[in-house]
């Protein structure tokens, strides 16, 4: 009974945001923030943008349960939801420019009230959530009623906040139906199912035969019922998706990865083997936390939760949260497109196959699987530190998606706040999601800065055996380039300048 209670606590703690935010390094609120409190504006968890972000996280988690992890698709949902929210908000801001509803005039100054912003933002969020996470329509409808808003109000009158919110959502949804994502399954070459492949991608290797060790090989997973299956490549067409703020997915494409036979590959594969053989409780907890486990919100959602930590820490207003979520999720969406451009260009092998090649018939120490712990094994029996039902991400390795999105979103938050300080801590039980019958004592992971958090996310993928260091390092750098470029575009949209922009070199 104690074990079951412990598991319940850790799963709730890990995946529903019970993070312990430390106080900001600034011990007192600024004059502006004090003024906001005097005026009674809802801050932090009480602002409407924060509340809708929580709805987005819930919808993403439920979507993952229904359709299994599809981080590319989820990142697009989050990017478009917060774009519609941002666009609606701009019509009640003094100088911000929308991304899509450019033919809708800015409302007069006397209408630029907090109440109107809350209404416009709510309808924009509601309509896009109802489109992309339709199976949770009751939850979103109840949220509207809780806010005192009529979910049946479908007005498109641009002189009202309800109309502007609905228009923002409608415009974004319609503009993105044919953006290369195959949202409705109507692109020639696909099987007619939403988000199905239309490029005809087929891996060089199959799950039983590895004819080119440098290329990606599908692997068998447990189906949870005694059988096995080898999942195909997830969204191989994603490089064709139109970015939000980037010019194109290949804008910052990194150079090629190391190949089998090179000194670098030998060093990096050895590093993967050594990391796994010496996993500490803290390492295991980090791998599981960043992997995200059941009820996952994937990387775009994980960094949305981190952004909410910042909102609570700094008592953000609605304006601040709308801008922050838009920036962070634009980076996540565009980062996945850029990451998949590299993945599908190089079609590179994962350590799961590379370890079998490099250490075949050699005795090594590695994780033997649930209930086995660390054992001596033949190299061809090595596996990642991951459950049988999800042994390894089903798509090419270079570059790491976790590293790309974490590097990008961390950089976006650092630029947005003008400070790298984060200060979040989480308490976890190592092994709770991977080897539940071999639980250790609780450990505390500390994330002092945004940059360190991204680097911890990246190295966790090497520790877990999903990536080599090249995947991680180049992924972090790719994400940061996307963030710096998008931040410059974001500043143009909100009509502000930043003294650091000249140093960002976003086009390099």
C-alpha positions in Angstrom: 0.0 0.0 0.0 2.9 2.3 0.8 4.4 1.8 -2.7 1.1 2.6 -4.4 0.6 5.7 -2.4 4.2 6.7 -3.1 3.6 6.2 -6.9 0.4 8.2 -6.7 2.2 11.1 -5.0 5.1 11.2 -7.5 2.9 11.0 -10.6 0.6 13.8 -9.4 3.6 15.8 -8.3 5.5 15.3 -11.6 2.8 15.7 -14.2 0.4 18.2 -12.7 2.8 21.0 -11.9 3.3 20.8 -8.1 6.6 22.5 -8.5 8.1 24.6 -5.8 9.0 28.0 -7.2 11.6 29.9 -5.3 11.3 33.6 -4.7 12.6 35.8 -7.5 16.0 37.3 -6.9 14.2 40.7 -6.9 12.8 40.7 -3.3 10.3 43.5 -3.9 7.8 44.2 -6.7 8.6 46.9 -9.1 6.6 50.2 -8.9 4.6 49.0 -11.9 3.7 45.7 -10.3 2.8 47.5 -7.0 0.5 49.7 -9.0 -1.1 46.7 -10.6 -1.8 45.3 -7.2 -3.3 48.6 -6.0 -5.6 48.6 -8.9 -6.7 45.0 -8.2 -5.6 43.4 -11.5 -5.5 39.6 -11.2 -1.9 38.4 -11.2 -0.1 35.1 -11.5 -2.6 32.2 -11.2 -5.5 34.6 -11.1 -5.0 36.2 -14.5 -7.1 34.8 -17.3 -4.3 34.0 -19.7 -2.7 31.8 -17.0 -6.0 30.0 -16.5 -6.3 29.3 -20.2 -2.7 28.1 -20.3 -3.7 25.6 -17.7 -6.6 24.4 -19.9 -4.1 24.0 -22.7 -1.9 21.8 -20.6 -4.9 19.7 -19.5 -6.0 19.4 -23.1 -2.5 18.4 -24.3 -2.2 15.7 -21.6 -5.6 14.2 -22.5 -4.7 14.4 -26.2 -1.5 12.4 -25.5 -3.5 9.8 -23.7 -5.9 9.4 -26.6 -3.4 9.6 -29.6 -0.1 8.6 -27.9 2.9 11.1 -27.9 3.1 13.1 -31.1 5.3 16.1 -30.0 5.3 17.7 -33.4 1.5 17.9 -33.7 1.1 19.0 -30.1 3.6 21.8 -30.6 1.6 23.1 -33.6 -1.6 23.1 -31.5 0.1 25.1 -28.7 1.7 27.5 -31.2 -1.6 28.2 -32.9 -3.7 28.5 -29.7 -1.4 31.1 -28.3 -1.1 32.9 -31.6 -4.9 33.4 -31.7 -4.8 34.6 -28.1 -2.0 37.0 -28.9 -3.7 38.3 -32.0 -7.0 39.0 -30.1 -5.0 40.7 -27.4 -3.2 43.0 -29.8 -6.5 44.7 -30.8 -6.7 46.1 -27.2 -3.0 47.0 -26.9 -1.6 50.4 -27.7 0.9 49.3 -30.3 1.1 45.5 -30.8 0.6 44.1 -34.3 -1.2 40.7 -34.9 0.2 37.9 -36.9 -3.0 37.0 -38.8 -5.9 39.3 -38.2 -4.3 42.3 -39.8 -7.5 43.6 -41.3 -9.1 44.0 -37.9 -8.7 47.5 -36.6 -7.3 48.3 -33.2 -10.0 49.3 -30.7 -10.3 52.9 -29.5 -8.3 53.8 -26.4 -11.3 53.9 -24.2 -12.1 50.3 -25.0 -8.6 49.0 -24.1 -9.7 47.8 -20.7 -8.6 44.7 -18.8 -12.2 43.3 -19.0 -12.3 43.5 -22.8 -8.8 41.9 -23.0 -10.0 39.1 -20.8 -13.1 38.5 -23.0 -11.2 38.6 -26.3 -8.4 36.3 -25.0 -11.0 33.9 -23.6 -12.9 33.5 -26.8 -9.8 33.1 -28.9 -8.4 30.4 -26.5 -11.8 28.7 -26.3 -12.4 28.5 -30.1 -8.9 27.2 -30.9 -9.1 24.6 -28.0 -12.4 23.4 -29.2 -10.9 22.9 -32.7 -7.7 21.2 -31.8 -8.7 19.4 -28.6 -12.3 18.8 -29.4 -12.6 15.7 -27.2 -12.3 17.9 -24.2 -15.1 20.3 -25.3 -17.0 20.0 -22.0 -14.0 21.0 -19.9 -13.5 24.1 -22.0 -17.1 25.0 -22.1 -17.3 24.8 -18.4 -14.3 27.1 -18.1 -16.1 29.7 -20.2 -19.2 29.5 -17.9 -16.9 29.7 -14.8 -15.6 33.0 -16.3 -19.2 34.2 -16.8 -18.9 34.0 -20.6 -21.4 32.6 -23.1 -19.8 29.6 -24.9 -22.6 29.9 -27.6 -21.7 33.4 -28.6 -20.2 33.0 -32.1 -20.3 36.7 -33.0 -17.7 37.9 -35.5 -18.4 41.5 -34.8 -15.0 43.2 -34.8 -16.3 46.0 -32.6 -16.8 43.7 -29.6 -14.3 41.7 -27.6 -16.3 38.5 -28.2 -16.2 39.1 -31.9 -12.5 39.8 -31.9 -11.7 36.7 -30.0 -13.8 34.5 -32.3 -12.4 36.2 -35.4 -8.8 35.7 -34.1 -9.4 32.0 -33.7 -11.3 31.6 -36.9 -8.6 33.4 -38.9 -5.7 31.4 -37.4 -7.5 28.1 -37.8 -8.4 28.8 -41.5 -5.0 30.2 -42.4 -3.3 27.1 -41.1 -5.5 24.3 -42.4 -3.2 23.7 -45.4 0.2 24.7 -43.8 1.9 21.4 -44.7 0.8 19.5 -41.5 -1.9 17.5 -43.4 -4.3 18.5 -40.7 -7.4 17.1 -42.4 -5.6 14.3 -44.3 -6.3 15.8 -47.8 -2.8 16.1 -49.2 -2.1 13.9 -52.2 0.0 10.9 -51.3 -1.4 10.5 -47.8 -3.8 7.9 -46.6 -6.6 10.3 -45.9 -6.0 10.4 -42.1 -5.2 13.6 -40.3 -1.5 14.2 -39.9 -0.6 11.2 -42.0 2.6 11.0 -44.1 2.4 12.2 -47.7 6.1 12.1 -48.6 6.4 8.3 -49.0 9.2 8.1 -46.4 10.4 4.5 -45.8 13.4 3.8 -43.5 16.4 2.2 -45.1 16.5 -0.4 -42.3 13.6 -2.4 -40.9 13.2 -3.7 -37.3 14.8 -7.0 -38.2 17.5 -5.9 -40.7 20.0 -3.1 -40.3 21.7 -2.7 -43.7 23.0 0.8 -43.1 24.2 1.4 -39.5 24.4 5.2 -40.0 20.7 5.4 -40.8 17.6 5.2 -38.5 16.2 1.7 -37.6 12.7 1.1 -36.2 12.7 -0.9 -33.0 10.2 -3.3 -31.4 8.1 -2.1 -28.5 5.8 -4.1 -26.2 2.2 -3.6 -26.9 1.4 -4.1 -23.2 -0.5 -7.3 -23.9 2.3 -9.8 -24.5 2.9 -8.9 -28.1 5.3 -6.5 -29.9 5.1 -3.9 -32.7 7.6 -1.6 -34.4 6.1 1.9 -34.8 6.8 3.8 -38.0 8.5 7.2 -38.2 6.4 10.0 -36.6 5.4 12.8 -39.0 8.4 12.5 -41.5 6.8 15.3 -43.5 7.1 17.9 -40.7 9.9 19.8 -42.3 7.2 20.9 -44.9 5.1 22.6 -42.2 5.1 26.4 -42.5 6.7 28.0 -39.4 5.1 30.8 -37.4 8.0 33.3 -37.3 10.9 31.5 -39.0 11.4 31.9 -42.7 11.8 28.2 -43.3 12.5 25.0 -41.4 16.0 24.7 -42.9 17.0 28.3 -42.0 19.4 27.1 -39.3 20.0 23.6 -40.4 23.1 22.2 -38.6 26.0 20.4 -40.4 26.0 16.6 -40.5 26.3 14.3 -37.5 29.3 12.0 -36.8 29.3 8.7 -38.7 30.2 5.2 -37.7 34.0 4.7 -38.0 34.8 8.3 -37.0 36.7 8.9 -33.8 33.9 11.2 -32.6 31.2 8.5 -32.9 33.4 6.0 -31.0 33.9 8.5 -28.2 30.2 9.5 -28.0 28.9 5.9 -28.0 31.3 5.0 -25.3 30.0 8.0 -23.3 26.4 6.7 -23.6 27.5 3.3 -22.3 29.3 4.8 -19.4 26.4 7.2 -18.5 24.0 4.4 -18.3 26.2 2.0 -16.3 26.7 4.7 -13.6 23.1 6.2 -13.4 22.6 7.8 -10.0 19.2 8.2 -8.4 19.3 11.8 -9.4 20.2 10.8 -13.0 17.2 8.4 -13.2 14.9 11.1 -11.8 16.1 13.6 -14.3 15.7 11.2 -17.2 12.1 10.4 -16.2 11.2 14.0 -15.5 12.4 15.2 -18.9 11.1 12.2 -20.7 7.7 13.2 -19.3 6.1 9.8 -18.8 2.4 9.1 -18.9 0.0 12.0 -19.2 2.8 13.7 -21.1 2.5 17.2 -22.4 5.7 16.7 -24.4 8.3 19.4 -24.8 6.1 22.2 -25.9 3.8 21.6 -23.0 6.6 21.0 -20.5 8.0 24.4 -21.3 4.6 26.0 -21.1 4.5 24.6 -17.5 7.9 26.1 -16.8 6.6 29.4 -18.2 3.7 29.2 -15.8 6.2 28.7 -13.0 7.7 32.0 -14.0 4.2 33.6 -14.1 3.5 32.5 -10.5 7.0 33.5 -9.4 6.8 37.0 -10.8 3.0 37.6 -10.4 2.5 38.2 -14.1 -0.4 40.3 -15.5 -2.5 39.1 -18.3 -0.5 41.2 -20.8 2.8 39.7 -19.6 1.5 36.1 -19.8 -0.1 36.6 -23.3 3.2 37.8 -24.6 5.3 35.2 -22.8 3.2 32.2 -23.9 3.1 33.4 -27.5 6.9 33.8 -27.6 7.7 30.5 -25.9 5.2 28.5 -28.0 6.3 30.1 -31.3 9.8 28.9 -30.5 8.5 25.4 -29.6 6.5 25.1 -32.8 9.2 26.5 -35.1 11.8 24.6 -33.2 10.1 21.3 -33.9 9.9 22.1 -37.6 13.6 23.0 -37.7 14.5 19.9 -35.6 12.5 17.6 -38.0 14.3 19.2 -40.9 17.6 18.0 -39.5 16.2 14.6 -38.5 14.7 13.9 -41.9 17.7 15.4 -43.8 20.3 13.2 -42.1 18.0 10.2 -41.1 20.6 9.3 -38.5 20.8 6.2 -36.2 20.0 6.2 -32.5 22.3 4.8 -29.8 19.9 1.8 -29.4 21.2 0.4 -32.8 24.7 1.9 -32.5 25.4 0.3 -29.2 24.5 -3.1 -30.6 26.9 -2.5 -33.5 29.9 -1.1 -31.4 29.7 -3.6 -28.6 28.4 -6.7 -30.3 29.5 -9.9 -28.4 31.4 -7.7 -25.8 30.5 -7.8 -22.1 29.2 -4.4 -20.9 27.3 -3.1 -17.9 23.8 -1.8 -18.7 20.3 -1.6 -17.5 18.7 -5.0 -17.9 15.1 -3.8 -17.8 12.3 -3.6 -15.2 13.1 -5.7 -12.0 16.6 -6.5 -13.3 18.6 -3.3 -12.5 22.2 -3.0 -13.8 23.6 -6.3 -15.1 26.4 -7.6 -17.2 25.2 -8.2 -20.7 26.3 -8.6 -24.3 26.4 -5.4 -26.3 23.7 -6.5 -28.6 21.3 -6.8 -25.6 21.8 -3.2 -24.5 18.6 -1.0 -24.2 17.8 2.5 -23.2 16.6 3.3 -19.7 12.9 3.3 -20.7 9.8 1.2 -20.3 9.1 -1.7 -22.7 6.1 0.1 -24.1 8.1 3.1 -25.2 11.7 2.0 -25.6 12.9 4.7 -27.9 11.4 7.6 -29.9 10.3 6.4 -33.3 12.1 8.8 -35.6 15.7 9.6 -36.5 18.2 10.8 -33.9 20.0 13.9 -35.1 19.2 16.4 -33.7 17.6 15.8 -30.3 14.0 17.2 -30.1 14.3 17.6 -26.3 17.5 19.6 -26.7 16.2 21.8 -29.5 13.0 22.7 -27.8 14.6 23.1 -24.3 17.5 25.2 -25.7 15.0 27.4 -27.6 12.4 27.8 -24.9 15.0 28.5 -22.2 16.6 31.1 -24.4 13.1 32.6 -25.1 12.4 32.9 -21.4 15.8 34.4 -20.6 15.3 37.0 -23.3 11.7 37.7 -22.3 12.7 38.2 -18.6 16.1 39.8 -19.3 17.5 37.5 -16.7 18.5 33.8 -16.7 17.3 33.1 -13.1 14.7 30.4 -12.8 14.8 28.8 -9.3 12.4 25.8 -9.6 12.8 22.6 -7.6 11.0 19.3 -8.0 11.0 16.3 -5.6 10.8 13.0 -7.4 11.2 9.3 -6.7 13.7 7.8 -9.0 12.5 4.9 -11.1 8.8 5.6 -10.5 8.0 5.5 -14.2 10.6 3.0 -15.4 11.2 0.4 -12.7 8.3 0.9 -10.2 9.2 -2.3 -8.3 12.7 -0.9 -7.6 12.0 2.5 -6.1 14.6 4.6 -4.4 14.4 7.4 -1.9 13.0 10.8 -3.0 15.5 13.2 -4.5 15.3 16.9 -5.3 16.2 18.3 -8.7 17.1 22.0 -8.8 16.8 24.2 -11.9 18.6 27.4 -11.0 18.6 29.0 -14.4 16.7 28.6 -17.7 20.0 27.8 -19.5 20.9 25.1 -16.9 17.4 23.6 -17.1 17.8 23.2 -20.9 21.2 21.7 -20.6 19.9 19.2 -18.0 17.1 18.3 -20.3 19.6 17.7 -23.1 22.0 15.6 -21.1 19.2 13.6 -19.7 18.7 12.2 -23.3 22.2 11.0 -23.4 21.9 9.5 -19.9 18.8 7.7 -20.9 20.4 6.2 -24.0 18.2 8.0 -26.6 20.9 10.3 -28.1 24.6 10.9 -28.4 26.2 14.2 -27.4 26.3 15.5 -31.0 22.5 15.2 -31.1 22.3 17.1 -27.8 24.8 19.9 -28.4 23.7 20.7 -31.9 20.1 20.5 -30.8 20.6 23.1 -28.0 22.3 25.4 -30.4 19.6 25.0 -33.1 17.0 25.8 -30.5 18.8 28.9 -29.3 19.1 30.2 -32.9 15.4 29.8 -33.4 14.7 31.6 -30.2 16.9 34.5 -31.0 15.4 34.9 -34.4 11.8 34.6 -33.1 12.5 37.0 -30.3 13.5 39.7 -32.8 10.3 39.0 -34.7 8.3 39.1 -31.5 9.7 42.5 -30.6 8.7 43.8 -34.0 5.2 42.6 -33.4 4.8 44.2 -30.0 6.4 47.4 -31.2 9.4 47.4 -28.9 13.1 47.5 -29.2 15.7 45.7 -27.1 19.2 46.8 -26.6 20.4 43.2 -26.7 18.8 42.5 -30.2 21.9 43.8 -32.0 24.0 41.2 -30.2 21.7 38.3 -31.0 22.8 37.8 -34.6 19.6 35.8 -35.4 20.4 35.3 -39.0 23.7 33.6 -38.4 
